[in-house]
Amino acid sequence: MEAGEKGLFRGRPWVATPEANTDPEALDAEHQLATTVGARWRRCDAPTHVGTLMARCNRTELLAALGR
């Protein structure tokens, strides 16, 4: 693989935000993928995840992420 970067996800957060109707097998597959590539698996609800991101971003970064 020429364009890949070994260890790209190693030690990085990987946050899943499953909903009530999320297929448990799909979530398990995502968990396995994340841990296989060395990511730090986390699971939380979407509003908590968004709130955490907003608290960590400054206004300029947030506006840029929103394309404004």
N, C-alpha and C positions, 0 to 999 in steps of 0.2 A: 504494500500500500504506500504509494508515493506521497499522498497528501495528508496522511494521518499523522497524529502526534501521540506517541506512546505516553501514557500517563496523564492524558488531558483531563480526565475526571478524577484522578487519584487525590483523595483528601478534600475534594470539593463537595459542597452540599448538593443533594439531589432531593428536591421536595415534591412529594406527591400530594395532590389535593383531591382525594376521592370524594365522590358524592354518594348519597344513599343507594343509587342504582348502579354504582360502579361494579363491574364484574370482579369478584374476588380473585379469580384465576388470572385475569389481566393485571390486577394490582400486584399479585404475587410474581408474575413474570417481570413486571417493571422493577420490583424490589430485587429480584435475582440479577437483572441486567445491571442495575445501579451498583450493587455490591460486587459484582464480577469485575467491573471496571474500576473499582476502588473508591467509589463515591461514598459520602456519608449520608446514608438514607435517613430521611425525615418524612413524617406524615403529619399533616395538619389540615384543618378546614380552610377553604379558599379565602374567606374574609380575614382570618388570622394571618395567612401568608401575605396577602396584599397589604395589610396593615404593617406587617414587619418590613416589607420592602419600602413602603412609603416612609417609614420612620428612619430608614437607613439612607435613603436617597435625598439629595438636596433638590430644591425646586427646579433648577436648570436640568439636572439629569432626568427628573421625572417628566418634564415637558418634552425633552428630547425623545424619551422612550415612547411618549404618546404621539410623537410626530408633529408637535406644535412648535 
